[in-house]
Amino acid sequence: MSDFTFPAVIGPQNDHVLRSLSIAFAAALDLAEKKFTVLDVKIGSRNPVVVIQGERRCASLKGAVKTIHGVPGGRQCTMVFPHEKGAQIEWRADA
């Protein structure tokens, strides 16, 4: 899906955002088919980010710790996993 050719009329200035949306859509669809809950999609100047609901089976994604921060009653970390579709997948877990 990320190899889609966009019409020239959209302009090259829109190419990155539209490609990022296409990549994020493919990753979100793949995750939804695997029964993960997609919470958010972030499109910016780098790879798109798809945020999923943190749950016990997220450990099967073999993510790495991105950040650790204090929360009432303990600590939480944001985990990150590079999806094969080109998006970055993130979720929160207890640290």
N, CA, C and O atoms as CSV, one atom per row, in Angstrom:
chain,resi,resn,atom,element,x,y,z
A,1,MET,N,N,0.814,-1.188,0.000
A,1,MET,CA,C,0.000,0.000,0.000
A,1,MET,C,C,0.862,1.259,0.000
A,1,MET,O,O,0.465,2.258,-0.599
A,2,SER,N,N,2.021,1.248,0.647
A,2,SER,CA,C,2.859,2.441,0.688
A,2,SER,C,C,3.530,2.718,-0.657
A,2,SER,O,O,4.150,3.768,-0.825
A,3,ASP,N,N,3.420,1.805,-1.607
A,3,ASP,CA,C,3.989,2.012,-2.945
A,3,ASP,C,C,2.987,2.676,-3.888
A,3,ASP,O,O,3.235,2.765,-5.090
A,4,PHE,N,N,1.870,3.138,-3.357
A,4,PHE,CA,C,0.833,3.780,-4.144
A,4,PHE,C,C,1.397,5.018,-4.827
A,4,PHE,O,O,2.138,5.779,-4.205
A,5,THR,N,N,1.063,5.230,-6.079
A,5,THR,CA,C,1.496,6.416,-6.823
A,5,THR,C,C,0.405,7.470,-6.722
A,5,THR,O,O,-0.732,7.248,-7.136
A,6,PHE,N,N,0.770,8.620,-6.164
A,6,PHE,CA,C,-0.192,9.701,-5.996
A,6,PHE,C,C,-0.243,10.541,-7.264
A,6,PHE,O,O,0.780,10.712,-7.926
A,7,PRO,N,N,-1.404,11.065,-7.615
A,7,PRO,CA,C,-1.524,11.909,-8.804
A,7,PRO,C,C,-0.655,13.156,-8.685
A,7,PRO,O,O,-0.522,13.711,-7.594
A,8,ALA,N,N,-0.062,13.602,-9.785
A,8,ALA,CA,C,0.811,14.774,-9.791
A,8,ALA,C,C,0.087,16.034,-9.345
A,8,ALA,O,O,0.715,16.967,-8.842
A,9,VAL,N,N,-1.212,16.070,-9.521
A,9,VAL,CA,C,-1.991,17.259,-9.201
A,9,VAL,C,C,-1.965,17.587,-7.700
A,9,VAL,O,O,-2.230,18.730,-7.328
A,10,ILE,N,N,-1.652,16.614,-6.826
A,10,ILE,CA,C,-1.626,16.892,-5.386
A,10,ILE,C,C,-0.421,17.717,-4.974
A,10,ILE,O,O,-0.409,18.304,-3.892
A,11,GLY,N,N,0.591,17.766,-5.826
A,11,GLY,CA,C,1.780,18.570,-5.545
A,11,GLY,C,C,2.798,17.823,-4.708
A,11,GLY,O,O,2.434,17.062,-3.811
A,12,PRO,N,N,4.081,18.039,-5.000
A,12,PRO,CA,C,5.137,17.345,-4.264
A,12,PRO,C,C,5.197,17.741,-2.788
A,12,PRO,O,O,5.713,16.977,-1.973
A,13,GLN,N,N,4.680,18.919,-2.427
A,13,GLN,CA,C,4.709,19.359,-1.038
A,13,GLN,C,C,3.785,18.513,-0.150
A,13,GLN,O,O,3.914,18.537,1.074
A,14,ASN,N,N,2.867,17.777,-0.754
A,14,ASN,CA,C,1.945,16.933,0.000
A,14,ASN,C,C,2.360,15.463,0.013
A,14,ASN,O,O,1.745,14.647,0.700
A,15,ASP,N,N,3.389,15.134,-0.736
A,15,ASP,CA,C,3.796,13.739,-0.902
A,15,ASP,C,C,4.123,13.065,0.426
A,15,ASP,O,O,3.638,11.964,0.683
A,16,HIS,N,N,4.935,13.696,1.279
A,16,HIS,CA,C,5.353,13.066,2.537
A,16,HIS,C,C,4.152,12.753,3.431
A,16,HIS,O,O,4.056,11.656,3.981
A,17,VAL,N,N,3.246,13.705,3.574
A,17,VAL,CA,C,2.094,13.491,4.448
A,17,VAL,C,C,1.210,12.377,3.909
A,17,VAL,O,O,0.752,11.527,4.673
A,18,LEU,N,N,0.968,12.371,2.618
A,18,LEU,CA,C,0.106,11.333,2.048
A,18,LEU,C,C,0.764,9.952,2.119
A,18,LEU,O,O,0.086,8.957,2.374
A,19,ARG,N,N,2.069,9.886,1.898
A,19,ARG,CA,C,2.764,8.596,2.054
A,19,ARG,C,C,2.717,8.133,3.505
A,19,ARG,O,O,2.510,6.951,3.779
A,20,SER,N,N,2.911,9.075,4.441
A,20,SER,CA,C,2.852,8.730,5.863
A,20,SER,C,C,1.465,8.223,6.253
A,20,SER,O,O,1.346,7.266,7.018
A,21,LEU,N,N,0.427,8.856,5.732
A,21,LEU,CA,C,-0.936,8.387,5.997
A,21,LEU,C,C,-1.151,6.978,5.454
A,21,LEU,O,O,-1.779,6.143,6.105
A,22,SER,N,N,-0.634,6.722,4.274
A,22,SER,CA,C,-0.753,5.408,3.652
A,22,SER,C,C,-0.030,4.343,4.483
A,22,SER,O,O,-0.556,3.251,4.698
A,23,ILE,N,N,1.183,4.671,4.949
A,23,ILE,CA,C,1.966,3.748,5.781
A,23,ILE,C,C,1.254,3.498,7.100
A,23,ILE,O,O,1.143,2.355,7.543
A,24,ALA,N,N,0.769,4.572,7.734
A,24,ALA,CA,C,0.071,4.451,9.015
A,24,ALA,C,C,-1.200,3.618,8.864
A,24,ALA,O,O,-1.507,2.787,9.719
A,25,PHE,N,N,-1.938,3.843,7.776
A,25,PHE,CA,C,-3.156,3.072,7.535
A,25,PHE,C,C,-2.836,1.583,7.415
A,25,PHE,O,O,-3.521,0.750,8.009
A,26,ALA,N,N,-1.799,1.246,6.651
A,26,ALA,CA,C,-1.427,-0.168,6.471
A,26,ALA,C,C,-1.028,-0.800,7.806
A,26,ALA,O,O,-1.418,-1.931,8.097
A,27,ALA,N,N,-0.254,-0.077,8.615
A,27,ALA,CA,C,0.168,-0.607,9.916
A,27,ALA,C,C,-1.022,-0.738,10.860
A,27,ALA,O,O,-1.162,-1.755,11.540
A,28,ALA,N,N,-1.885,0.286,10.910
A,28,ALA,CA,C,-3.057,0.241,11.788
A,28,ALA,C,C,-3.992,-0.897,11.395
A,28,ALA,O,O,-4.528,-1.587,12.261
A,29,LEU,N,N,-4.186,-1.093,10.110
A,29,LEU,CA,C,-5.032,-2.178,9.628
A,29,LEU,C,C,-4.450,-3.533,10.024
A,29,LEU,O,O,-5.183,-4.413,10.475
A,30,ASP,N,N,-3.152,-3.704,9.858
A,30,ASP,CA,C,-2.480,-4.946,10.241
A,30,ASP,C,C,-2.641,-5.204,11.738
A,30,ASP,O,O,-2.950,-6.324,12.146
A,31,LEU,N,N,-2.434,-4.172,12.557
A,31,LEU,CA,C,-2.568,-4.328,14.005
A,31,LEU,C,C,-4.007,-4.632,14.403
A,31,LEU,O,O,-4.244,-5.461,15.282
A,32,ALA,N,N,-4.969,-3.970,13.768
A,32,ALA,CA,C,-6.380,-4.224,14.065
A,32,ALA,C,C,-6.761,-5.658,13.698
A,32,ALA,O,O,-7.515,-6.310,14.420
A,33,GLU,N,N,-6.242,-6.139,12.584
A,33,GLU,CA,C,-6.510,-7.529,12.187
A,33,GLU,C,C,-5.935,-8.514,13.196
A,33,GLU,O,O,-6.436,-9.630,13.336
A,34,LYS,N,N,-4.877,-8.099,13.901
A,34,LYS,CA,C,-4.262,-8.940,14.947
A,34,LYS,C,C,-4.909,-8.685,16.306
A,34,LYS,O,O,-4.405,-9.137,17.335
A,35,LYS,N,N,-6.020,-7.962,16.305
A,35,LYS,CA,C,-6.844,-7.687,17.491
A,35,LYS,C,C,-6.199,-6.727,18.493
A,35,LYS,O,O,-6.568,-6.734,19.667
A,36,PHE,N,N,-5.234,-5.895,18.050
A,36,PHE,CA,C,-4.735,-4.811,18.894
A,36,PHE,C,C,-5.687,-3.630,18.738
A,36,PHE,O,O,-6.322,-3.486,17.694
A,37,THR,N,N,-5.794,-2.791,19.754
A,37,THR,CA,C,-6.658,-1.615,19.700
A,37,THR,C,C,-5.820,-0.392,19.357
A,37,THR,O,O,-4.934,-0.007,20.120
A,38,VAL,N,N,-6.096,0.215,18.220
A,38,VAL,CA,C,-5.379,1.414,17.774
A,38,VAL,C,C,-6.033,2.622,18.439
A,38,VAL,O,O,-7.240,2.832,18.319
A,39,LEU,N,N,-5.213,3.421,19.150
A,39,LEU,CA,C,-5.717,4.585,19.878
A,39,LEU,C,C,-5.451,5.910,19.175
A,39,LEU,O,O,-6.235,6.851,19.296
A,40,ASP,N,N,-4.344,5.981,18.440
A,40,ASP,CA,C,-3.939,7.268,17.885
A,40,ASP,C,C,-2.971,7.035,16.731
A,40,ASP,O,O,-2.283,6.016,16.675
A,41,VAL,N,N,-2.931,7.993,15.818
A,41,VAL,CA,C,-1.965,8.001,14.722
A,41,VAL,C,C,-1.371,9.396,14.672
A,41,VAL,O,O,-2.098,10.390,14.688
A,42,LYS,N,N,-0.045,9.469,14.612
A,42,LYS,CA,C,0.646,10.759,14.561
A,42,LYS,C,C,1.452,10.843,13.268
A,42,LYS,O,O,2.277,9.977,12.976
A,43,ILE,N,N,1.200,11.886,12.512
A,43,ILE,CA,C,1.905,12.111,11.257
A,43,ILE,C,C,2.724,13.380,11.425
A,43,ILE,O,O,2.195,14.409,11.845
A,44,GLY,N,N,4.002,13.318,11.104
A,44,GLY,CA,C,4.869,14.482,11.236
A,44,GLY,C,C,5.961,14.449,10.187
A,44,GLY,O,O,5.756,13.963,9.075
A,45,SER,N,N,7.112,14.967,10.546
A,45,SER,CA,C,8.203,15.061,9.588
A,45,SER,C,C,9.023,13.774,9.483
A,45,SER,O,O,9.863,13.653,8.591
A,46,ARG,N,N,8.795,12.822,10.373
A,46,ARG,CA,C,9.520,11.545,10.331
A,46,ARG,C,C,8.548,10.410,10.060
A,46,ARG,O,O,7.508,10.613,9.435
A,47,ASN,N,N,8.885,9.217,10.527
A,47,ASN,CA,C,8.000,8.066,10.333
A,47,ASN,C,C,6.675,8.282,11.062
A,47,ASN,O,O,6.648,8.895,12.129
A,48,PRO,N,N,5.586,7.785,10.497
A,48,PRO,CA,C,4.313,7.874,11.218
A,48,PRO,C,C,4.361,7.011,12.478
A,48,PRO,O,O,5.062,6.001,12.528
A,49,VAL,N,N,3.606,7.425,13.489
A,49,VAL,CA,C,3.532,6.699,14.754
A,49,VAL,C,C,2.105,6.223,14.953
A,49,VAL,O,O,1.160,7.005,14.846
A,50,VAL,N,N,1.952,4.938,15.244
A,50,VAL,CA,C,0.643,4.354,15.553
A,50,VAL,C,C,0.694,3.949,17.022
A,50,VAL,O,O,1.542,3.152,17.423
A,51,VAL,N,N,-0.221,4.503,17.823
A,51,VAL,CA,C,-0.275,4.208,19.254
A,51,VAL,C,C,-1.354,3.168,19.485
A,51,VAL,O,O,-2.494,3.330,19.048
A,52,ILE,N,N,-0.984,2.088,20.182
A,52,ILE,CA,C,-1.946,1.031,20.494
A,52,ILE,C,C,-2.155,0.957,22.001
A,52,ILE,O,O,-1.349,1.456,22.785
A,53,GLN,N,N,-3.255,0.323,22.383
A,53,GLN,CA,C,-3.557,0.101,23.799
A,53,GLN,C,C,-2.523,-0.862,24.380
A,53,GLN,O,O,-2.297,-1.945,23.839
A,54,GLY,N,N,-1.905,-0.460,25.479
A,54,GLY,CA,C,-0.944,-1.346,26.139
A,54,GLY,C,C,-1.665,-2.506,26.803
A,54,GLY,O,O,-2.634,-2.303,27.534
A,55,GLU,N,N,-1.208,-3.692,26.556
A,55,GLU,CA,C,-1.775,-4.885,27.163
A,55,GLU,C,C,-0.685,-5.940,27.253
A,55,GLU,O,O,0.381,-5.795,26.653
A,56,ARG,N,N,-0.947,-6.973,27.984
A,56,ARG,CA,C,0.059,-7.998,28.258
A,56,ARG,C,C,0.673,-8.582,26.981
A,56,ARG,O,O,1.879,-8.821,26.936
A,57,ARG,N,N,-0.127,-8.810,25.959
A,57,ARG,CA,C,0.404,-9.447,24.746
A,57,ARG,C,C,1.260,-8.524,23.889
A,57,ARG,O,O,1.852,-8.975,22.908
A,58,CYS,N,N,1.337,-7.236,24.238
A,58,CYS,CA,C,2.250,-6.331,23.533
A,58,CYS,C,C,3.704,-6.796,23.695
A,58,CYS,O,O,4.560,-6.482,22.868
A,59,ALA,N,N,3.967,-7.545,24.768
A,59,ALA,CA,C,5.314,-8.077,24.985
A,59,ALA,C,C,5.761,-8.941,23.808
A,59,ALA,O,O,6.958,-9.058,23.548
A,60,SER,N,N,4.810,-9.547,23.093
A,60,SER,CA,C,5.159,-10.387,21.941
A,60,SER,C,C,5.748,-9.559,20.798
A,60,SER,O,O,6.381,-10.114,19.900
A,61,LEU,N,N,5.546,-8.228,20.823
A,61,LEU,CA,C,6.098,-7.370,19.773
A,61,LEU,C,C,7.586,-7.103,19.959
A,61,LEU,O,O,8.244,-6.589,19.055
A,62,LYS,N,N,8.121,-7.451,21.133
A,62,LYS,CA,C,9.559,-7.279,21.418
A,62,LYS,C,C,9.992,-5.826,21.253
A,62,LYS,O,O,10.987,-5.536,20.589
A,63,GLY,N,N,9.234,-4.916,21.863
A,63,GLY,CA,C,9.557,-3.500,21.774
A,63,GLY,C,C,10.722,-3.102,22.673
A,63,GLY,O,O,11.136,-3.863,23.548
A,64,ALA,N,N,11.231,-1.927,22.450
A,64,ALA,CA,C,12.307,-1.351,23.258
A,64,ALA,C,C,11.744,-0.161,24.035
A,64,ALA,O,O,10.759,0.449,23.619
A,65,VAL,N,N,12.377,0.167,25.169
A,65,VAL,CA,C,11.928,1.295,25.981
A,65,VAL,C,C,12.321,2.593,25.292
A,65,VAL,O,O,13.480,2.792,24.930
A,66,LYS,N,N,11.338,3.475,25.114
A,66,LYS,CA,C,11.586,4.791,24.532
A,66,LYS,C,C,11.765,5.822,25.637
A,66,LYS,O,O,12.736,6.579,25.625
A,67,THR,N,N,10.843,5.859,26.590
A,67,THR,CA,C,10.922,6.789,27.722
A,67,THR,C,C,10.368,6.120,28.970
A,67,THR,O,O,9.549,5.206,28.891
A,68,ILE,N,N,10.835,6.597,30.136
A,68,ILE,CA,C,10.290,6.184,31.429
A,68,ILE,C,C,9.893,7.456,32.157
A,68,ILE,O,O,10.664,8.415,32.199
A,69,HIS,N,N,8.701,7.472,32.729
A,69,HIS,CA,C,8.232,8.656,33.432
A,69,HIS,C,C,7.416,8.242,34.656
A,69,HIS,O,O,6.787,7.184,34.679
A,70,GLY,N,N,7.447,9.100,35.665
A,70,GLY,CA,C,6.702,8.840,36.888
A,70,GLY,C,C,5.230,9.132,36.707
A,70,GLY,O,O,4.848,10.101,36.050
A,71,VAL,N,N,4.414,8.290,37.292
A,71,VAL,CA,C,2.967,8.480,37.318
A,71,VAL,C,C,2.516,8.216,38.748
A,71,VAL,O,O,3.228,7.543,39.494
A,72,PRO,N,N,1.369,8.719,39.149
A,72,PRO,CA,C,0.896,8.429,40.504
A,72,PRO,C,C,0.868,6.922,40.757
A,72,PRO,O,O,0.238,6.168,40.015
A,73,GLY,N,N,1.550,6.503,41.799
A,73,GLY,CA,C,1.560,5.091,42.160
A,73,GLY,C,C,2.658,4.275,41.498
A,73,GLY,O,O,2.669,3.053,41.648
A,74,GLY,N,N,3.573,4.889,40.778
A,74,GLY,CA,C,4.652,4.108,40.171
A,74,GLY,C,C,5.280,4.798,38.975
A,74,GLY,O,O,5.325,6.025,38.887
A,75,ARG,N,N,5.763,3.972,38.059
A,75,ARG,CA,C,6.389,4.488,36.840
A,75,ARG,C,C,5.780,3.788,35.638
A,75,ARG,O,O,5.347,2.639,35.714
A,76,GLN,N,N,5.759,4.512,34.532
A,76,GLN,CA,C,5.319,3.929,33.268
A,76,GLN,C,C,6.387,4.173,32.224
A,76,GLN,O,O,7.127,5.155,32.291
A,77,CYS,N,N,6.462,3.286,31.272
A,77,CYS,CA,C,7.385,3.501,30.172
A,77,CYS,C,C,6.607,3.453,28.861
A,77,CYS,O,O,5.591,2.770,28.735
A,78,THR,N,N,7.116,4.193,27.906
A,78,THR,CA,C,6.579,4.126,26.551
A,78,THR,C,C,7.456,3.167,25.777
A,78,THR,O,O,8.667,3.365,25.674
A,79,MET,N,N,6.854,2.140,25.238
A,79,MET,CA,C,7.573,1.140,24.463
A,79,MET,C,C,7.434,1.469,22.981
A,79,MET,O,O,6.437,2.052,22.556
A,80,VAL,N,N,8.429,1.094,22.210
A,80,VAL,CA,C,8.412,1.386,20.781
A,80,VAL,C,C,8.845,0.141,20.002
A,80,VAL,O,O,9.712,-0.617,20.435
A,81,PHE,N,N,8.215,-0.042,18.841
A,81,PHE,CA,C,8.482,-1.196,17.984
A,81,PHE,C,C,8.405,-0.736,16.534
A,81,PHE,O,O,7.407,-0.127,16.148
A,82,PRO,N,N,9.421,-1.004,15.718
A,82,PRO,CA,C,9.348,-0.617,14.297
A,82,PRO,C,C,8.524,-1.640,13.507
A,82,PRO,O,O,8.920,-2.799,13.381
A,83,HIS,N,N,7.399,-1.213,12.987
A,83,HIS,CA,C,6.510,-2.101,12.230
A,83,HIS,C,C,7.075,-2.317,10.828
A,83,HIS,O,O,7.681,-1.415,10.250
A,84,GLU,N,N,6.875,-3.508,10.289
A,84,GLU,CA,C,7.428,-3.821,8.964
A,84,GLU,C,C,6.816,-2.969,7.856
A,84,GLU,O,O,7.384,-2.891,6.767
A,85,LYS,N,N,5.693,-2.339,8.099
A,85,LYS,CA,C,5.072,-1.476,7.090
A,85,LYS,C,C,5.734,-0.100,7.035
A,85,LYS,O,O,5.451,0.677,6.123
A,86,GLY,N,N,6.618,0.222,8.002
A,86,GLY,CA,C,7.314,1.503,8.002
A,86,GLY,C,C,6.879,2.459,9.083
A,86,GLY,O,O,7.443,3.546,9.207
A,87,ALA,N,N,5.895,2.083,9.863
A,87,ALA,CA,C,5.433,2.945,10.957
A,87,ALA,C,C,6.117,2.545,12.256
A,87,ALA,O,O,6.626,1.432,12.394
A,88,GLN,N,N,6.119,3.466,13.195
A,88,GLN,CA,C,6.614,3.187,14.540
A,88,GLN,C,C,5.394,2.897,15.404
A,88,GLN,O,O,4.439,3.673,15.401
A,89,ILE,N,N,5.412,1.796,16.140
A,89,ILE,CA,C,4.293,1.408,16.992
A,89,ILE,C,C,4.681,1.716,18.436
A,89,ILE,O,O,5.775,1.359,18.875
A,90,GLU,N,N,3.792,2.377,19.173
A,90,GLU,CA,C,4.057,2.722,20.569
A,90,GLU,C,C,2.909,2.280,21.462
A,90,GLU,O,O,1.756,2.223,21.035
A,91,TRP,N,N,3.251,1.963,22.736
A,91,TRP,CA,C,2.253,1.682,23.747
A,91,TRP,C,C,2.872,1.947,25.110
A,91,TRP,O,O,4.094,2.017,25.238
A,92,ARG,N,N,2.035,2.093,26.122
A,92,ARG,CA,C,2.500,2.327,27.483
A,92,ARG,C,C,2.436,1.041,28.277
A,92,ARG,O,O,1.530,0.224,28.110
A,93,ALA,N,N,3.431,0.879,29.156
A,93,ALA,CA,C,3.500,-0.289,30.020
A,93,ALA,C,C,4.027,0.132,31.388
A,93,ALA,O,O,4.709,1.151,31.502
A,94,ASP,N,N,3.716,-0.643,32.426
A,94,ASP,CA,C,4.272,-0.362,33.747
A,94,ASP,C,C,5.760,-0.656,33.732
A,94,ASP,O,O,6.207,-1.644,33.150
A,95,ALA,N,N,6.528,0.220,34.385
A,95,ALA,CA,C,7.986,0.034,34.426
A,95,ALA,C,C,8.380,-0.711,35.671
A,95,ALA,O,O,9.564,-0.966,35.889
